[in-house]
Amino acid sequence: MAEGLRERKKRQTRQYISDVATGLFVERGFDAVTVAEIADAADVSVNTVYNYFPAKEDLFFDRSAGLVDRMARWVRGRNAGESAAAAVLRELREEVEAVSPRVGLMSGYAAFMRVIENAPALRSRLWAIGQEVQAKLEDALREDTGAPADDPMPHLIAGQLGWVHSTVMSVIGREMVKGGDPREVSREVLVLLDDIEDLLSEKVLNYAVRDAEWPVPPRPSDGT
């Protein structure tokens, strides 16, 4: 459905408030900036800020909703004959090889990561987002394989694939903070992904291989 004028205006207002907040956070640090200062800089009321962002951390992680089910989407959209792990590794390789901003390979990402490093509340929220990602992935694996509630394998596989994703993102963040060039970091991480795959057991690599006859659902946009 086409976006209506009201919805578009709300989306633009939300994005503007978030952009203003992020600029202040990068300039002064997360803890040093108040919601009242953000509202003043964005020329809106404090209540308006809270209408769009229930917590201050939401202003910084404004696009987390599109990331939470990211790996679950990758697994649900995997190719025929492809396992869950193979799909995650393939998707990560494609984004890293493309030097995609979605995995932090862009100018400005270092400043973003420094804000997180210096703010315990943001580090805590980032950990919580990681737990949500893993839970969504486990749900997708359990649903896809028909595993019963007492089967631990979807949880264990989700933990392994969560480790793959978080390791890649952590290394990218670390190298970008050190001043790495996105294309150079991309090449280094592609080698790292090969090493990661070598560390995964055959049981992990061959879990939930998709049947050739299984209909692959269309992949929705992740909004990033």
Wavefront OBJ file of the C-alpha trace (Angstrom):
o trace
v 0.000 0.000 0.000
v 1.152 3.507 -0.798
v 2.261 5.517 2.186
v -0.277 8.202 3.096
v 0.646 11.818 3.762
v 0.094 11.461 7.516
v 2.245 8.340 7.757
v 4.989 9.902 5.646
v 5.052 13.020 7.809
v 5.266 10.928 10.983
v 8.091 8.844 9.523
v 9.990 11.961 8.455
v 9.516 13.579 11.874
v 10.730 10.444 13.614
v 13.796 10.245 11.385
v 14.574 13.924 11.856
v 14.437 13.678 15.658
v 16.668 10.600 15.546
v 19.179 12.298 13.225
v 19.358 15.348 15.488
v 19.838 13.139 18.544
v 22.546 11.038 16.882
v 24.441 14.176 15.892
v 24.380 15.388 19.507
v 25.408 11.977 20.838
v 28.372 11.786 18.455
v 29.423 15.325 19.311
v 29.057 15.199 23.094
v 28.500 11.583 24.130
v 25.301 9.735 24.985
v 25.251 10.429 28.724
v 25.968 14.163 28.311
v 22.888 14.830 26.184
v 19.397 15.093 27.710
v 16.088 14.385 26.021
v 15.113 18.008 26.685
v 18.178 19.189 24.741
v 17.290 16.887 21.872
v 13.730 18.210 21.805
v 14.997 21.785 21.801
v 17.472 21.127 18.979
v 14.782 19.371 16.919
v 12.252 22.127 17.671
v 9.692 19.713 19.126
v 8.346 19.120 22.623
v 9.785 16.559 25.026
v 6.437 14.737 24.861
v 6.783 14.505 21.082
v 10.207 12.892 21.462
v 8.804 10.317 23.887
v 5.827 9.668 21.605
v 8.243 8.423 18.965
v 10.963 7.035 21.232
v 9.881 5.531 24.584
v 13.472 5.481 25.896
v 16.551 7.588 25.246
v 18.401 4.518 23.939
v 15.754 4.157 21.216
v 16.922 7.463 19.752
v 20.339 5.966 19.112
v 19.237 2.493 18.010
v 16.362 3.842 15.941
v 16.706 1.166 13.268
v 17.045 -1.849 15.550
v 13.560 -3.116 14.626
v 14.830 -3.961 11.158
v 17.812 -5.832 12.598
v 16.125 -7.984 15.227
v 14.680 -10.513 12.769
v 17.463 -10.153 10.216
v 19.011 -13.616 10.619
v 15.577 -15.198 10.944
v 14.708 -13.698 7.537
v 17.932 -15.040 6.075
v 17.129 -18.529 7.311
v 13.509 -18.437 6.199
v 14.563 -17.228 2.746
v 17.406 -19.693 2.227
v 17.821 -21.506 -1.063
v 16.834 -25.075 -1.831
v 19.576 -27.445 -0.660
v 21.008 -24.776 1.640
v 21.348 -25.190 5.400
v 20.601 -22.487 7.960
v 24.310 -21.930 8.640
v 25.138 -21.809 4.915
v 22.465 -19.144 4.407
v 23.803 -16.970 7.235
v 27.389 -17.321 6.023
v 26.366 -16.535 2.436
v 24.384 -13.450 3.412
v 27.206 -12.149 5.579
v 29.771 -12.751 2.837
v 27.617 -10.924 0.296
v 27.215 -7.873 2.519
v 30.875 -7.793 3.519
v 32.028 -8.253 -0.081
v 29.707 -5.425 -1.161
v 31.259 -3.171 1.524
v 27.737 -2.625 2.793
v 26.821 0.042 5.375
v 24.458 -2.579 6.814
v 27.438 -4.282 8.427
v 29.185 -1.042 9.391
v 31.531 -0.785 6.418
v 31.160 2.955 5.925
v 32.673 6.234 6.963
v 31.191 7.493 10.213
v 30.740 4.035 11.721
v 33.759 4.536 13.978
v 32.122 7.563 15.601
v 28.923 5.557 16.074
v 30.840 2.741 17.798
v 32.761 5.149 20.039
v 29.474 6.498 21.391
v 28.465 2.928 22.318
v 31.833 2.157 23.899
v 31.531 5.162 26.203
v 27.913 4.569 27.283
v 27.051 1.590 29.529
v 23.335 2.031 28.771
v 23.986 1.631 25.044
v 26.212 -1.400 25.570
v 23.439 -2.956 27.628
v 20.849 -2.216 24.942
v 23.121 -3.643 22.252
v 23.411 -6.866 24.273
v 19.608 -6.989 24.603
v 19.216 -6.537 20.838
v 21.603 -9.448 20.317
v 19.446 -11.620 22.575
v 16.347 -10.672 20.576
v 18.115 -11.548 17.317
v 19.006 -14.982 18.682
v 15.488 -15.601 20.021
v 13.921 -14.712 16.657
v 16.386 -17.013 14.912
v 15.576 -19.866 17.285
v 11.854 -19.370 16.624
v 12.473 -19.504 12.868
v 14.554 -22.684 13.160
v 12.028 -24.373 15.431
v 9.132 -23.468 13.152
v 11.002 -24.431 9.994
v 12.196 -27.827 11.239
v 9.079 -28.682 13.240
v 11.259 -29.294 16.292
v 9.255 -29.843 19.495
v 9.540 -27.428 22.405
v 11.833 -29.776 24.343
v 14.319 -30.166 21.450
v 17.435 -28.135 22.360
v 18.890 -28.083 18.838
v 17.208 -24.890 17.542
v 18.466 -23.055 20.625
v 21.990 -24.455 20.229
v 22.169 -23.735 16.498
v 20.811 -20.219 17.017
v 23.554 -19.679 19.599
v 26.233 -20.804 17.147
v 24.921 -18.610 14.342
v 24.490 -15.720 16.749
v 28.168 -16.102 17.611
v 29.066 -15.980 13.899
v 27.115 -12.783 13.360
v 28.266 -11.035 16.540
v 31.908 -11.959 15.891
v 31.806 -10.470 12.397
v 30.109 -7.297 13.627
v 32.507 -6.978 16.557
v 35.593 -7.290 14.354
v 34.220 -4.776 11.854
v 33.466 -2.317 14.660
v 36.908 -2.757 16.208
v 38.755 -2.288 12.915
v 36.699 0.730 11.915
v 37.338 2.381 15.297
v 41.059 1.810 14.697
v 40.747 3.843 11.491
v 40.463 1.004 9.002
v 39.476 1.633 5.403
v 36.086 -0.039 4.701
v 37.380 -1.905 1.632
v 40.442 -3.155 3.455
v 38.369 -4.247 6.446
v 36.027 -6.003 4.004
v 38.892 -8.096 2.636
v 40.081 -8.995 6.135
v 36.612 -10.029 7.265
v 36.099 -12.244 4.206
v 39.176 -14.208 5.316
v 37.792 -14.266 8.861
v 34.516 -15.739 7.596
v 36.438 -18.611 6.001
v 38.147 -19.252 9.353
v 34.804 -19.109 11.160
v 33.271 -21.637 8.770
v 36.203 -23.983 9.386
v 35.473 -23.837 13.129
v 31.823 -24.851 12.766
v 31.048 -28.560 13.117
v 29.407 -30.597 10.381
v 26.323 -30.868 12.592
v 25.959 -27.095 12.625
v 26.790 -26.683 8.932
v 24.264 -29.352 7.886
v 21.399 -28.414 10.191
v 18.031 -27.583 8.601
v 18.954 -28.151 4.950
v 16.044 -26.922 2.854
v 14.228 -29.442 0.666
v 14.422 -28.842 -3.076
v 10.610 -28.834 -3.212
v 10.204 -26.395 -0.311
v 8.621 -23.095 -1.451
v 10.893 -20.188 -0.602
v 8.867 -17.207 0.659
v 9.626 -13.736 -0.779
v 12.103 -11.814 1.371
v 10.746 -8.579 2.822
v 12.949 -5.511 2.968
v 14.802 -5.068 6.272
v 14.341 -1.320 6.103
v 18.065 -0.617 6.358
l 1 2 3 4 5 6 7 8 9 10 11 12 13 14 15 16 17 18 19 20 21 22 23 24 25 26 27 28 29 30 31 32 33 34 35 36 37 38 39 40 41 42 43 44 45 46 47 48 49 50 51 52 53 54 55 56 57 58 59 60 61 62 63 64 65 66 67 68 69 70 71 72 73 74 75 76 77 78 79 80 81 82 83 84 85 86 87 88 89 90 91 92 93 94 95 96 97 98 99 100 101 102 103 104 105 106 107 108 109 110 111 112 113 114 115 116 117 118 119 120 121 122 123 124 125 126 127 128 129 130 131 132 133 134 135 136 137 138 139 140 141 142 143 144 145 146 147 148 149 150 151 152 153 154 155 156 157 158 159 160 161 162 163 164 165 166 167 168 169 170 171 172 173 174 175 176 177 178 179 180 181 182 183 184 185 186 187 188 189 190 191 192 193 194 195 196 197 198 199 200 201 202 203 204 205 206 207 208 209 210 211 212 213 214 215 216 217 218 219 220 221 222 223 224
